Amino acid sequence: MNINYHIKNVILDGVSVEPHQVKIFMSAMEAAIRKQLSIYGVSNAIQSKSHHQTIAAERIFINNTSAPVSIGKAVGNSISRGIEE
């Protein structure tokens, strides 16, 4: 099975990722999503839909001193849990 996903928006309320850190953040987020999908897969509800779907990610708690990689992993894992449900 091929899984294609497109992330349109990532809103980090109260946490900033500097412009030069965006690629690092995105890479870490995408790696976390790929890892979780390879382990847990996608929920039946999502598999049965052929159209685009919005997935609400779980709330995560990070601080302004968190590294972009840590933030990316946390966001990716949160998104993955939304996909698994």
mmCIF file of the N, C-alpha and C atoms, coordinates in Angstrom:
data_MODEL
# 
_entry.id   MODEL 
# 
loop_
_atom_site.group_PDB 
_atom_site.id 
_atom_site.type_symbol 
_atom_site.label_atom_id 
_atom_site.label_alt_id 
_atom_site.label_comp_id 
_atom_site.label_asym_id 
_atom_site.label_entity_id 
_atom_site.label_seq_id 
_atom_site.pdbx_PDB_ins_code 
_atom_site.Cartn_x 
_atom_site.Cartn_y 
_atom_site.Cartn_z 
_atom_site.occupancy 
_atom_site.B_iso_or_equiv 
_atom_site.pdbx_formal_charge 
_atom_site.auth_seq_id 
_atom_site.auth_comp_id 
_atom_site.auth_asym_id 
_atom_site.auth_atom_id 
_atom_site.pdbx_PDB_model_num 
ATOM 1   N N  . MET A 1 1  ? 0.837   -1.168 0.000  1.00 0.00 ? 1  MET A N  1 
ATOM 2   C CA . MET A 1 1  ? 0.000   0.000  0.000  1.00 0.00 ? 1  MET A CA 1 
ATOM 3   C C  . MET A 1 1  ? 0.887   1.237  0.000  1.00 0.00 ? 1  MET A C  1 
ATOM 4   N N  . ASN A 1 2  ? 0.555   2.188  -0.825 1.00 0.00 ? 2  ASN A N  1 
ATOM 5   C CA . ASN A 1 2  ? 1.239   3.473  -0.832 1.00 0.00 ? 2  ASN A CA 1 
ATOM 6   C C  . ASN A 1 2  ? 0.418   4.467  -0.036 1.00 0.00 ? 2  ASN A C  1 
ATOM 7   N N  . ILE A 1 3  ? 1.084   5.234  0.770  1.00 0.00 ? 3  ILE A N  1 
ATOM 8   C CA . ILE A 1 3  ? 0.424   6.272  1.554  1.00 0.00 ? 3  ILE A CA 1 
ATOM 9   C C  . ILE A 1 3  ? 1.004   7.605  1.123  1.00 0.00 ? 3  ILE A C  1 
ATOM 10  N N  . ASN A 1 4  ? 0.145   8.473  0.638  1.00 0.00 ? 4  ASN A N  1 
ATOM 11  C CA . ASN A 1 4  ? 0.550   9.827  0.267  1.00 0.00 ? 4  ASN A CA 1 
ATOM 12  C C  . ASN A 1 4  ? -0.102  10.789 1.239  1.00 0.00 ? 4  ASN A C  1 
ATOM 13  N N  . TYR A 1 5  ? 0.690   11.669 1.777  1.00 0.00 ? 5  TYR A N  1 
ATOM 14  C CA . TYR A 1 5  ? 0.114   12.674 2.664  1.00 0.00 ? 5  TYR A CA 1 
ATOM 15  C C  . TYR A 1 5  ? 0.682   14.035 2.308  1.00 0.00 ? 5  TYR A C  1 
ATOM 16  N N  . HIS A 1 6  ? -0.108  15.035 2.610  1.00 0.00 ? 6  HIS A N  1 
ATOM 17  C CA . HIS A 1 6  ? 0.294   16.414 2.357  1.00 0.00 ? 6  HIS A CA 1 
ATOM 18  C C  . HIS A 1 6  ? -0.043  17.210 3.601  1.00 0.00 ? 6  HIS A C  1 
ATOM 19  N N  . ILE A 1 7  ? 0.939   17.861 4.146  1.00 0.00 ? 7  ILE A N  1 
ATOM 20  C CA . ILE A 1 7  ? 0.711   18.699 5.319  1.00 0.00 ? 7  ILE A CA 1 
ATOM 21  C C  . ILE A 1 7  ? 0.631   20.133 4.836  1.00 0.00 ? 7  ILE A C  1 
ATOM 22  N N  . LYS A 1 8  ? -0.556  20.693 4.976  1.00 0.00 ? 8  LYS A N  1 
ATOM 23  C CA . LYS A 1 8  ? -0.789  22.051 4.481  1.00 0.00 ? 8  LYS A CA 1 
ATOM 24  C C  . LYS A 1 8  ? -0.312  23.099 5.487  1.00 0.00 ? 8  LYS A C  1 
ATOM 25  N N  . ASN A 1 9  ? -0.642  22.912 6.747  1.00 0.00 ? 9  ASN A N  1 
ATOM 26  C CA . ASN A 1 9  ? -0.281  23.888 7.777  1.00 0.00 ? 9  ASN A CA 1 
ATOM 27  C C  . ASN A 1 9  ? 0.202   23.187 9.034  1.00 0.00 ? 9  ASN A C  1 
ATOM 28  N N  . VAL A 1 10 ? 1.195   23.765 9.656  1.00 0.00 ? 10 VAL A N  1 
ATOM 29  C CA . VAL A 1 10 ? 1.618   23.368 10.990 1.00 0.00 ? 10 VAL A CA 1 
ATOM 30  C C  . VAL A 1 10 ? 1.640   24.642 11.808 1.00 0.00 ? 10 VAL A C  1 
ATOM 31  N N  . ILE A 1 11 ? 0.785   24.700 12.801 1.00 0.00 ? 11 ILE A N  1 
ATOM 32  C CA . ILE A 1 11 ? 0.686   25.900 13.624 1.00 0.00 ? 11 ILE A CA 1 
ATOM 33  C C  . ILE A 1 11 ? 1.295   25.594 14.983 1.00 0.00 ? 11 ILE A C  1 
ATOM 34  N N  . LEU A 1 12 ? 2.349   26.303 15.314 1.00 0.00 ? 12 LEU A N  1 
ATOM 35  C CA . LEU A 1 12 ? 3.010   26.140 16.600 1.00 0.00 ? 12 LEU A CA 1 
ATOM 36  C C  . LEU A 1 12 ? 2.682   27.367 17.434 1.00 0.00 ? 12 LEU A C  1 
ATOM 37  N N  . ASP A 1 13 ? 1.725   27.230 18.302 1.00 0.00 ? 13 ASP A N  1 
ATOM 38  C CA . ASP A 1 13 ? 1.264   28.351 19.114 1.00 0.00 ? 13 ASP A CA 1 
ATOM 39  C C  . ASP A 1 13 ? 2.247   28.603 20.254 1.00 0.00 ? 13 ASP A C  1 
ATOM 40  N N  . GLY A 1 14 ? 2.897   29.728 20.215 1.00 0.00 ? 14 GLY A N  1 
ATOM 41  C CA . GLY A 1 14 ? 3.795   30.121 21.282 1.00 0.00 ? 14 GLY A CA 1 
ATOM 42  C C  . GLY A 1 14 ? 5.218   29.620 21.135 1.00 0.00 ? 14 GLY A C  1 
ATOM 43  N N  . VAL A 1 15 ? 5.506   28.872 20.093 1.00 0.00 ? 15 VAL A N  1 
ATOM 44  C CA . VAL A 1 15 ? 6.862   28.365 19.869 1.00 0.00 ? 15 VAL A CA 1 
ATOM 45  C C  . VAL A 1 15 ? 7.295   28.790 18.478 1.00 0.00 ? 15 VAL A C  1 
ATOM 46  N N  . SER A 1 16 ? 8.476   29.325 18.394 1.00 0.00 ? 16 SER A N  1 
ATOM 47  C CA . SER A 1 16 ? 8.934   29.764 17.077 1.00 0.00 ? 16 SER A CA 1 
ATOM 48  C C  . SER A 1 16 ? 10.052  28.862 16.579 1.00 0.00 ? 16 SER A C  1 
ATOM 49  N N  . VAL A 1 17 ? 9.993   28.587 15.297 1.00 0.00 ? 17 VAL A N  1 
ATOM 50  C CA . VAL A 1 17 ? 11.079  27.903 14.606 1.00 0.00 ? 17 VAL A CA 1 
ATOM 51  C C  . VAL A 1 17 ? 11.645  28.934 13.647 1.00 0.00 ? 17 VAL A C  1 
ATOM 52  N N  . GLU A 1 18 ? 12.906  29.228 13.820 1.00 0.00 ? 18 GLU A N  1 
ATOM 53  C CA . GLU A 1 18 ? 13.559  30.244 12.991 1.00 0.00 ? 18 GLU A CA 1 
ATOM 54  C C  . GLU A 1 18 ? 13.578  29.804 11.531 1.00 0.00 ? 18 GLU A C  1 
ATOM 55  N N  . PRO A 1 19 ? 13.529  30.762 10.605 1.00 0.00 ? 19 PRO A N  1 
ATOM 56  C CA . PRO A 1 19 ? 13.518  30.415 9.176  1.00 0.00 ? 19 PRO A CA 1 
ATOM 57  C C  . PRO A 1 19 ? 14.643  29.456 8.760  1.00 0.00 ? 19 PRO A C  1 
ATOM 58  N N  . HIS A 1 20 ? 15.827  29.628 9.319  1.00 0.00 ? 20 HIS A N  1 
ATOM 59  C CA . HIS A 1 20 ? 16.940  28.752 8.946  1.00 0.00 ? 20 HIS A CA 1 
ATOM 60  C C  . HIS A 1 20 ? 16.817  27.351 9.577  1.00 0.00 ? 20 HIS A C  1 
ATOM 61  N N  . GLN A 1 21 ? 15.833  27.155 10.475 1.00 0.00 ? 21 GLN A N  1 
ATOM 62  C CA . GLN A 1 21 ? 15.631  25.866 11.133 1.00 0.00 ? 21 GLN A CA 1 
ATOM 63  C C  . GLN A 1 21 ? 14.434  25.093 10.586 1.00 0.00 ? 21 GLN A C  1 
ATOM 64  N N  . VAL A 1 22 ? 13.707  25.682 9.651  1.00 0.00 ? 22 VAL A N  1 
ATOM 65  C CA . VAL A 1 22 ? 12.485  25.063 9.146  1.00 0.00 ? 22 VAL A CA 1 
ATOM 66  C C  . VAL A 1 22 ? 12.765  23.713 8.488  1.00 0.00 ? 22 VAL A C  1 
ATOM 67  N N  . LYS A 1 23 ? 13.803  23.616 7.684  1.00 0.00 ? 23 LYS A N  1 
ATOM 68  C CA . LYS A 1 23 ? 14.117  22.339 7.021  1.00 0.00 ? 23 LYS A CA 1 
ATOM 69  C C  . LYS A 1 23 ? 14.444  21.253 8.032  1.00 0.00 ? 23 LYS A C  1 
ATOM 70  N N  . ILE A 1 24 ? 15.165  21.608 9.077  1.00 0.00 ? 24 ILE A N  1 
ATOM 71  C CA . ILE A 1 24 ? 15.501  20.646 10.133 1.00 0.00 ? 24 ILE A CA 1 
ATOM 72  C C  . ILE A 1 24 ? 14.226  20.177 10.827 1.00 0.00 ? 24 ILE A C  1 
ATOM 73  N N  . PHE A 1 25 ? 13.359  21.131 11.165 1.00 0.00 ? 25 PHE A N  1 
ATOM 74  C CA . PHE A 1 25 ? 12.084  20.817 11.803 1.00 0.00 ? 25 PHE A CA 1 
ATOM 75  C C  . PHE A 1 25 ? 11.241  19.897 10.918 1.00 0.00 ? 25 PHE A C  1 
ATOM 76  N N  . MET A 1 26 ? 11.090  20.266 9.644  1.00 0.00 ? 26 MET A N  1 
ATOM 77  C CA . MET A 1 26 ? 10.262  19.481 8.722  1.00 0.00 ? 26 MET A CA 1 
ATOM 78  C C  . MET A 1 26 ? 10.824  18.073 8.525  1.00 0.00 ? 26 MET A C  1 
ATOM 79  N N  . SER A 1 27 ? 12.113  17.950 8.398  1.00 0.00 ? 27 SER A N  1 
ATOM 80  C CA . SER A 1 27 ? 12.739  16.635 8.224  1.00 0.00 ? 27 SER A CA 1 
ATOM 81  C C  . SER A 1 27 ? 12.484  15.745 9.432  1.00 0.00 ? 27 SER A C  1 
ATOM 82  N N  . ALA A 1 28 ? 12.626  16.304 10.622 1.00 0.00 ? 28 ALA A N  1 
ATOM 83  C CA . ALA A 1 28 ? 12.386  15.537 11.852 1.00 0.00 ? 28 ALA A CA 1 
ATOM 84  C C  . ALA A 1 28 ? 10.917  15.143 11.965 1.00 0.00 ? 28 ALA A C  1 
ATOM 85  N N  . MET A 1 29 ? 10.022  16.059 11.600 1.00 0.00 ? 29 MET A N  1 
ATOM 86  C CA . MET A 1 29 ? 8.588   15.778 11.660 1.00 0.00 ? 29 MET A CA 1 
ATOM 87  C C  . MET A 1 29 ? 8.226   14.664 10.675 1.00 0.00 ? 29 MET A C  1 
ATOM 88  N N  . GLU A 1 30 ? 8.697   14.772 9.456  1.00 0.00 ? 30 GLU A N  1 
ATOM 89  C CA . GLU A 1 30 ? 8.386   13.764 8.440  1.00 0.00 ? 30 GLU A CA 1 
ATOM 90  C C  . GLU A 1 30 ? 8.975   12.399 8.798  1.00 0.00 ? 30 GLU A C  1 
ATOM 91  N N  . ALA A 1 31 ? 10.176  12.392 9.373  1.00 0.00 ? 31 ALA A N  1 
ATOM 92  C CA . ALA A 1 31 ? 10.790  11.124 9.784  1.00 0.00 ? 31 ALA A CA 1 
ATOM 93  C C  . ALA A 1 31 ? 9.971   10.456 10.881 1.00 0.00 ? 31 ALA A C  1 
ATOM 94  N N  . ALA A 1 32 ? 9.472   11.247 11.821 1.00 0.00 ? 32 ALA A N  1 
ATOM 95  C CA . ALA A 1 32 ? 8.648   10.694 12.905 1.00 0.00 ? 32 ALA A CA 1 
ATOM 96  C C  . ALA A 1 32 ? 7.348   10.119 12.347 1.00 0.00 ? 32 ALA A C  1 
ATOM 97  N N  . ILE A 1 33 ? 6.739   10.813 11.395 1.00 0.00 ? 33 ILE A N  1 
ATOM 98  C CA . ILE A 1 33 ? 5.491   10.316 10.789 1.00 0.00 ? 33 ILE A CA 1 
ATOM 99  C C  . ILE A 1 33 ? 5.757   9.020  10.039 1.00 0.00 ? 33 ILE A C  1 
ATOM 100 N N  . ARG A 1 34 ? 6.810   8.989  9.222  1.00 0.00 ? 34 ARG A N  1 
ATOM 101 C CA . ARG A 1 34 ? 7.138   7.763  8.473  1.00 0.00 ? 34 ARG A CA 1 
ATOM 102 C C  . ARG A 1 34 ? 7.389   6.588  9.406  1.00 0.00 ? 34 ARG A C  1 
ATOM 103 N N  . LYS A 1 35 ? 8.127   6.834  10.472 1.00 0.00 ? 35 LYS A N  1 
ATOM 104 C CA . LYS A 1 35 ? 8.445   5.762  11.422 1.00 0.00 ? 35 LYS A CA 1 
ATOM 105 C C  . LYS A 1 35 ? 7.178   5.212  12.052 1.00 0.00 ? 35 LYS A C  1 
ATOM 106 N N  . GLN A 1 36 ? 6.310   6.097  12.522 1.00 0.00 ? 36 GLN A N  1 
ATOM 107 C CA . GLN A 1 36 ? 5.080   5.651  13.172 1.00 0.00 ? 36 GLN A CA 1 
ATOM 108 C C  . GLN A 1 36 ? 4.158   4.936  12.193 1.00 0.00 ? 36 GLN A C  1 
ATOM 109 N N  . LEU A 1 37 ? 4.062   5.438  10.965 1.00 0.00 ? 37 LEU A N  1 
ATOM 110 C CA . LEU A 1 37 ? 3.215   4.770  9.970  1.00 0.00 ? 37 LEU A CA 1 
ATOM 111 C C  . LEU A 1 37 ? 3.749   3.392  9.619  1.00 0.00 ? 37 LEU A C  1 
ATOM 112 N N  . SER A 1 38 ? 5.068   3.241  9.580  1.00 0.00 ? 38 SER A N  1 
ATOM 113 C CA . SER A 1 38 ? 5.636   1.934  9.258  1.00 0.00 ? 38 SER A CA 1 
ATOM 114 C C  . SER A 1 38 ? 5.387   0.932  10.379 1.00 0.00 ? 38 SER A C  1 
ATOM 115 N N  . ILE A 1 39 ? 5.250   1.409  11.598 1.00 0.00 ? 39 ILE A N  1 
ATOM 116 C CA . ILE A 1 39 ? 5.002   0.519  12.737 1.00 0.00 ? 39 ILE A CA 1 
ATOM 117 C C  . ILE A 1 39 ? 3.507   0.253  12.915 1.00 0.00 ? 39 ILE A C  1 
ATOM 118 N N  . TYR A 1 40 ? 2.697   1.313  12.927 1.00 0.00 ? 40 TYR A N  1 
ATOM 119 C CA . TYR A 1 40 ? 1.288   1.192  13.300 1.00 0.00 ? 40 TYR A CA 1 
ATOM 120 C C  . TYR A 1 40 ? 0.314   1.274  12.129 1.00 0.00 ? 40 TYR A C  1 
ATOM 121 N N  . GLY A 1 41 ? 0.752   1.777  11.002 1.00 0.00 ? 41 GLY A N  1 
ATOM 122 C CA . GLY A 1 41 ? -0.132  1.890  9.851  1.00 0.00 ? 41 GLY A CA 1 
ATOM 123 C C  . GLY A 1 41 ? -1.137  3.021  9.995  1.00 0.00 ? 41 GLY A C  1 
ATOM 124 N N  . VAL A 1 42 ? -2.187  2.925  9.205  1.00 0.00 ? 42 VAL A N  1 
ATOM 125 C CA . VAL A 1 42 ? -3.220  3.953  9.133  1.00 0.00 ? 42 VAL A CA 1 
ATOM 126 C C  . VAL A 1 42 ? -4.541  3.342  9.569  1.00 0.00 ? 42 VAL A C  1 
ATOM 127 N N  . SER A 1 43 ? -5.350  4.119  10.258 1.00 0.00 ? 43 SER A N  1 
ATOM 128 C CA . SER A 1 43 ? -6.635  3.605  10.737 1.00 0.00 ? 43 SER A CA 1 
ATOM 129 C C  . SER A 1 43 ? -7.538  3.214  9.573  1.00 0.00 ? 43 SER A C  1 
ATOM 130 N N  . ASN A 1 44 ? -8.444  2.283  9.825  1.00 0.00 ? 44 ASN A N  1 
ATOM 131 C CA . ASN A 1 44 ? -9.403  1.860  8.799  1.00 0.00 ? 44 ASN A CA 1 
ATOM 132 C C  . ASN A 1 44 ? -10.273 3.014  8.335  1.00 0.00 ? 44 ASN A C  1 
ATOM 133 N N  . ALA A 1 45 ? -10.620 3.910  9.252  1.00 0.00 ? 45 ALA A N  1 
ATOM 134 C CA . ALA A 1 45 ? -11.469 5.049  8.895  1.00 0.00 ? 45 ALA A CA 1 
ATOM 135 C C  . ALA A 1 45 ? -10.796 5.927  7.848  1.00 0.00 ? 45 ALA A C  1 
ATOM 136 N N  . ILE A 1 46 ? -9.521  6.137  7.988  1.00 0.00 ? 46 ILE A N  1 
ATOM 137 C CA . ILE A 1 46 ? -8.799  6.974  7.030  1.00 0.00 ? 46 ILE A CA 1 
ATOM 138 C C  . ILE A 1 46 ? -8.593  6.215  5.730  1.00 0.00 ? 46 ILE A C  1 
ATOM 139 N N  . GLN A 1 47 ? -8.294  4.927  5.806  1.00 0.00 ? 47 GLN A N  1 
ATOM 140 C CA . GLN A 1 47 ? -8.081  4.128  4.600  1.00 0.00 ? 47 GLN A CA 1 
ATOM 141 C C  . GLN A 1 47 ? -9.331  4.065  3.737  1.00 0.00 ? 47 GLN A C  1 
ATOM 142 N N  . SER A 1 48 ? -10.504 4.096  4.350  1.00 0.00 ? 48 SER A N  1 
ATOM 143 C CA . SER A 1 48 ? -11.747 3.960  3.593  1.00 0.00 ? 48 SER A CA 1 
ATOM 144 C C  . SER A 1 48 ? -12.153 5.247  2.884  1.00 0.00 ? 48 SER A C  1 
ATOM 145 N N  . LYS A 1 49 ? -11.520 6.351  3.196  1.00 0.00 ? 49 LYS A N  1 
ATOM 146 C CA . LYS A 1 49 ? -11.867 7.621  2.562  1.00 0.00 ? 49 LYS A CA 1 
ATOM 147 C C  . LYS A 1 49 ? -10.917 7.894  1.414  1.00 0.00 ? 49 LYS A C  1 
ATOM 148 N N  . SER A 1 50 ? -11.475 8.290  0.295  1.00 0.00 ? 50 SER A N  1 
ATOM 149 C CA . SER A 1 50 ? -10.636 8.545  -0.874 1.00 0.00 ? 50 SER A CA 1 
ATOM 150 C C  . SER A 1 50 ? -10.347 10.038 -1.062 1.00 0.00 ? 50 SER A C  1 
ATOM 151 N N  . HIS A 1 51 ? -10.877 10.870 -0.203 1.00 0.00 ? 51 HIS A N  1 
ATOM 152 C CA . HIS A 1 51 ? -10.665 12.307 -0.354 1.00 0.00 ? 51 HIS A CA 1 
ATOM 153 C C  . HIS A 1 51 ? -9.756  12.832 0.756  1.00 0.00 ? 51 HIS A C  1 
ATOM 154 N N  . HIS A 1 52 ? -9.404  14.074 0.644  1.00 0.00 ? 52 HIS A N  1 
ATOM 155 C CA . HIS A 1 52 ? -8.543  14.705 1.635  1.00 0.00 ? 52 HIS A CA 1 
ATOM 156 C C  . HIS A 1 52 ? -9.274  14.789 2.959  1.00 0.00 ? 52 HIS A C  1 
ATOM 157 N N  . GLN A 1 53 ? -8.523  14.629 3.986  1.00 0.00 ? 53 GLN A N  1 
ATOM 158 C CA . GLN A 1 53 ? -9.108  14.653 5.317  1.00 0.00 ? 53 GLN A CA 1 
ATOM 159 C C  . GLN A 1 53 ? -8.223  15.478 6.240  1.00 0.00 ? 53 GLN A C  1 
ATOM 160 N N  . THR A 1 54 ? -8.861  16.226 7.120  1.00 0.00 ? 54 THR A N  1 
ATOM 161 C CA . THR A 1 54 ? -8.124  16.983 8.122  1.00 0.00 ? 54 THR A CA 1 
ATOM 162 C C  . THR A 1 54 ? -7.952  16.108 9.349  1.00 0.00 ? 54 THR A C  1 
ATOM 163 N N  . ILE A 1 55 ? -6.766  16.103 9.880  1.00 0.00 ? 55 ILE A N  1 
ATOM 164 C CA . ILE A 1 55 ? -6.479  15.307 11.063 1.00 0.00 ? 55 ILE A CA 1 
ATOM 165 C C  . ILE A 1 55 ? -6.062  16.255 12.179 1.00 0.00 ? 55 ILE A C  1 
ATOM 166 N N  . ALA A 1 56 ? -6.750  16.143 13.288 1.00 0.00 ? 56 ALA A N  1 
ATOM 167 C CA . ALA A 1 56 ? -6.391  16.964 14.442 1.00 0.00 ? 56 ALA A CA 1 
ATOM 168 C C  . ALA A 1 56 ? -5.312  16.235 15.234 1.00 0.00 ? 56 ALA A C  1 
ATOM 169 N N  . ALA A 1 57 ? -4.201  16.887 15.406 1.00 0.00 ? 57 ALA A N  1 
ATOM 170 C CA . ALA A 1 57 ? -3.103  16.306 16.173 1.00 0.00 ? 57 ALA A CA 1 
ATOM 171 C C  . ALA A 1 57 ? -3.350  16.523 17.658 1.00 0.00 ? 57 ALA A C  1 
ATOM 172 N N  . GLU A 1 58 ? -2.772  15.646 18.455 1.00 0.00 ? 58 GLU A N  1 
ATOM 173 C CA . GLU A 1 58 ? -2.867  15.801 19.894 1.00 0.00 ? 58 GLU A CA 1 
ATOM 174 C C  . GLU A 1 58 ? -2.064  17.014 20.341 1.00 0.00 ? 58 GLU A C  1 
ATOM 175 N N  . ARG A 1 59 ? -2.442  17.544 21.476 1.00 0.00 ? 59 ARG A N  1 
ATOM 176 C CA . ARG A 1 59 ? -1.705  18.670 22.049 1.00 0.00 ? 59 ARG A CA 1 
ATOM 177 C C  . ARG A 1 59 ? -0.348  18.171 22.535 1.00 0.00 ? 59 ARG A C  1 
ATOM 178 N N  . ILE A 1 60 ? 0.670   18.939 22.285 1.00 0.00 ? 60 ILE A N  1 
ATOM 179 C CA . ILE A 1 60 ? 2.005   18.610 22.782 1.00 0.00 ? 60 ILE A CA 1 
ATOM 180 C C  . ILE A 1 60 ? 2.513   19.778 23.616 1.00 0.00 ? 60 ILE A C  1 
ATOM 181 N N  . PHE A 1 61 ? 3.416   19.491 24.494 1.00 0.00 ? 61 PHE A N  1 
ATOM 182 C CA . PHE A 1 61 ? 3.977   20.533 25.349 1.00 0.00 ? 61 PHE A CA 1 
ATOM 183 C C  . PHE A 1 61 ? 5.484   20.601 25.129 1.00 0.00 ? 61 PHE A C  1 
ATOM 184 N N  . ILE A 1 62 ? 5.916   21.733 24.620 1.00 0.00 ? 62 ILE A N  1 
ATOM 185 C CA . ILE A 1 62 ? 7.335   21.991 24.387 1.00 0.00 ? 62 ILE A CA 1 
ATOM 186 C C  . ILE A 1 62 ? 7.615   23.404 24.859 1.00 0.00 ? 62 ILE A C  1 
ATOM 187 N N  . ASN A 1 63 ? 8.870   23.754 24.939 1.00 0.00 ? 63 ASN A N  1 
ATOM 188 C CA . ASN A 1 63 ? 9.192   25.124 25.360 1.00 0.00 ? 63 ASN A CA 1 
ATOM 189 C C  . ASN A 1 63 ? 10.061  25.797 24.313 1.00 0.00 ? 63 ASN A C  1 
ATOM 190 N N  . ASN A 1 64 ? 10.273  27.063 24.516 1.00 0.00 ? 64 ASN A N  1 
ATOM 191 C CA . ASN A 1 64 ? 11.028  27.850 23.530 1.00 0.00 ? 64 ASN A CA 1 
ATOM 192 C C  . ASN A 1 64 ? 12.498  27.466 23.435 1.00 0.00 ? 64 ASN A C  1 
ATOM 193 N N  . THR A 1 65 ? 12.996  26.674 24.356 1.00 0.00 ? 65 THR A N  1 
ATOM 194 C CA . THR A 1 65 ? 14.393  26.259 24.292 1.00 0.00 ? 65 THR A CA 1 
ATOM 195 C C  . THR A 1 65 ? 14.546  24.906 23.604 1.00 0.00 ? 65 THR A C  1 
ATOM 196 N N  . SER A 1 66 ? 13.429  24.287 23.211 1.00 0.00 ? 66 SER A N  1 
ATOM 197 C CA . SER A 1 66 ? 13.502  22.992 22.530 1.00 0.00 ? 66 SER A CA 1 
ATOM 198 C C  . SER A 1 66 ? 14.148  23.158 21.166 1.00 0.00 ? 66 SER A C  1 
ATOM 199 N N  . ALA A 1 67 ? 14.973  22.192 20.812 1.00 0.00 ? 67 ALA A N  1 
ATOM 200 C CA . ALA A 1 67 ? 15.648  22.210 19.516 1.00 0.00 ? 67 ALA A CA 1 
ATOM 201 C C  . ALA A 1 67 ? 14.647  21.893 18.408 1.00 0.00 ? 67 ALA A C  1 
ATOM 202 N N  . PRO A 1 68 ? 14.878  22.373 17.182 1.00 0.00 ? 68 PRO A N  1 
ATOM 203 C CA . PRO A 1 68 ? 13.971  22.109 16.072 1.00 0.00 ? 68 PRO A CA 1 
ATOM 204 C C  . PRO A 1 68 ? 13.730  20.614 15.830 1.00 0.00 ? 68 PRO A C  1 
ATOM 205 N N  . VAL A 1 69 ? 14.760  19.796 16.057 1.00 0.00 ? 69 VAL A N  1 
ATOM 206 C CA . VAL A 1 69 ? 14.598  18.352 15.873 1.00 0.00 ? 69 VAL A CA 1 
ATOM 207 C C  . VAL A 1 69 ? 13.616  17.798 16.900 1.00 0.00 ? 69 VAL A C  1 
ATOM 208 N N  . SER A 1 70 ? 13.741  18.220 18.154 1.00 0.00 ? 70 SER A N  1 
ATOM 209 C CA . SER A 1 70 ? 12.824  17.764 19.204 1.00 0.00 ? 70 SER A CA 1 
ATOM 210 C C  . SER A 1 70 ? 11.396  18.207 18.931 1.00 0.00 ? 70 SER A C  1 
ATOM 211 N N  . ILE A 1 71 ? 11.253  19.441 18.488 1.00 0.00 ? 71 ILE A N  1 
ATOM 212 C CA . ILE A 1 71 ? 9.913   19.958 18.169 1.00 0.00 ? 71 ILE A CA 1 
ATOM 213 C C  . ILE A 1 71 ? 9.332   19.175 16.993 1.00 0.00 ? 71 ILE A C  1 
ATOM 214 N N  . GLY A 1 72 ? 10.139  18.950 15.961 1.00 0.00 ? 72 GLY A N  1 
ATOM 215 C CA . GLY A 1 72 ? 9.686   18.210 14.790 1.00 0.00 ? 72 GLY A CA 1 
ATOM 216 C C  . GLY A 1 72 ? 9.247   16.796 15.135 1.00 0.00 ? 72 GLY A C  1 
ATOM 217 N N  . LYS A 1 73 ? 10.034  16.099 15.965 1.00 0.00 ? 73 LYS A N  1 
ATOM 218 C CA . LYS A 1 73 ? 9.665   14.744 16.385 1.00 0.00 ? 73 LYS A CA 1 
ATOM 219 C C  . LYS A 1 73 ? 8.356   14.745 17.165 1.00 0.00 ? 73 LYS A C  1 
ATOM 220 N N  . ALA A 1 74 ? 8.218   15.688 18.084 1.00 0.00 ? 74 ALA A N  1 
ATOM 221 C CA . ALA A 1 74 ? 7.001   15.761 18.892 1.00 0.00 ? 74 ALA A CA 1 
ATOM 222 C C  . ALA A 1 74 ? 5.777   16.034 18.019 1.00 0.00 ? 74 ALA A C  1 
ATOM 223 N N  . VAL A 1 75 ? 5.898   16.955 17.086 1.00 0.00 ? 75 VAL A N  1 
ATOM 224 C CA . VAL A 1 75 ? 4.784   17.271 16.184 1.00 0.00 ? 75 VAL A CA 1 
ATOM 225 C C  . VAL A 1 75 ? 4.477   16.069 15.291 1.00 0.00 ? 75 VAL A C  1 
ATOM 226 N N  . GLY A 1 76 ? 5.490   15.440 14.735 1.00 0.00 ? 76 GLY A N  1 
ATOM 227 C CA . GLY A 1 76 ? 5.299   14.271 13.885 1.00 0.00 ? 76 GLY A CA 1 
ATOM 228 C C  . GLY A 1 76 ? 4.625   13.129 14.618 1.00 0.00 ? 76 GLY A C  1 
ATOM 229 N N  . ASN A 1 77 ? 5.048   12.862 15.844 1.00 0.00 ? 77 ASN A N  1 
ATOM 230 C CA . ASN A 1 77 ? 4.418   11.803 16.632 1.00 0.00 ? 77 ASN A CA 1 
ATOM 231 C C  . ASN A 1 77 ? 2.960   12.130 16.953 1.00 0.00 ? 77 ASN A C  1 
ATOM 232 N N  . SER A 1 78 ? 2.689   13.401 17.221 1.00 0.00 ? 78 SER A N  1 
ATOM 233 C CA . SER A 1 78 ? 1.319   13.815 17.493 1.00 0.00 ? 78 SER A CA 1 
ATOM 234 C C  . SER A 1 78 ? 0.428   13.640 16.269 1.00 0.00 ? 78 SER A C  1 
ATOM 235 N N  . ILE A 1 79 ? 0.923   14.026 15.109 1.00 0.00 ? 79 ILE A N  1 
ATOM 236 C CA . ILE A 1 79 ? 0.177   13.850 13.866 1.00 0.00 ? 79 ILE A CA 1 
ATOM 237 C C  . ILE A 1 79 ? -0.051  12.357 13.605 1.00 0.00 ? 79 ILE A C  1 
ATOM 238 N N  . SER A 1 80 ? 0.977   11.555 13.832 1.00 0.00 ? 80 SER A N  1 
ATOM 239 C CA . SER A 1 80 ? 0.858   10.120 13.610 1.00 0.00 ? 80 SER A CA 1 
ATOM 240 C C  . SER A 1 80 ? -0.239  9.498  14.474 1.00 0.00 ? 80 SER A C  1 
ATOM 241 N N  . ARG A 1 81 ? -0.336  9.914  15.711 1.00 0.00 ? 81 ARG A N  1 
ATOM 242 C CA . ARG A 1 81 ? -1.397  9.370  16.575 1.00 0.00 ? 81 ARG A CA 1 
ATOM 243 C C  . ARG A 1 81 ? -2.774  9.735  16.028 1.00 0.00 ? 81 ARG A C  1 
ATOM 244 N N  . GLY A 1 82 ? -2.892  10.915 15.401 1.00 0.00 ? 82 GLY A N  1 
ATOM 245 C CA . GLY A 1 82 ? -4.158  11.299 14.783 1.00 0.00 ? 82 GLY A CA 1 
ATOM 246 C C  . GLY A 1 82 ? -4.477  10.418 13.571 1.00 0.00 ? 82 GLY A C  1 
ATOM 247 N N  . ILE A 1 83 ? -3.453  9.996  12.862 1.00 0.00 ? 83 ILE A N  1 
ATOM 248 C CA . ILE A 1 83 ? -3.641  9.137  11.696 1.00 0.00 ? 83 ILE A CA 1 
ATOM 249 C C  . ILE A 1 83 ? -4.011  7.709  12.109 1.00 0.00 ? 83 ILE A C  1 
ATOM 250 N N  . GLU A 1 84 ? -3.468  7.277  13.240 1.00 0.00 ? 84 GLU A N  1 
ATOM 251 C CA . GLU A 1 84 ? -3.698  5.907  13.719 1.00 0.00 ? 84 GLU A CA 1 
ATOM 252 C C  . GLU A 1 84 ? -5.103  5.712  14.293 1.00 0.00 ? 84 GLU A C  1 
ATOM 253 N N  . GLU A 1 85 ? -5.722  6.779  14.757 1.00 0.00 ? 85 GLU A N  1 
ATOM 254 C CA . GLU A 1 85 ? -7.026  6.653  15.431 1.00 0.00 ? 85 GLU A CA 1 
ATOM 255 C C  . GLU A 1 85 ? -8.139  6.313  14.466 1.00 0.00 ? 85 GLU A C  1 
# 
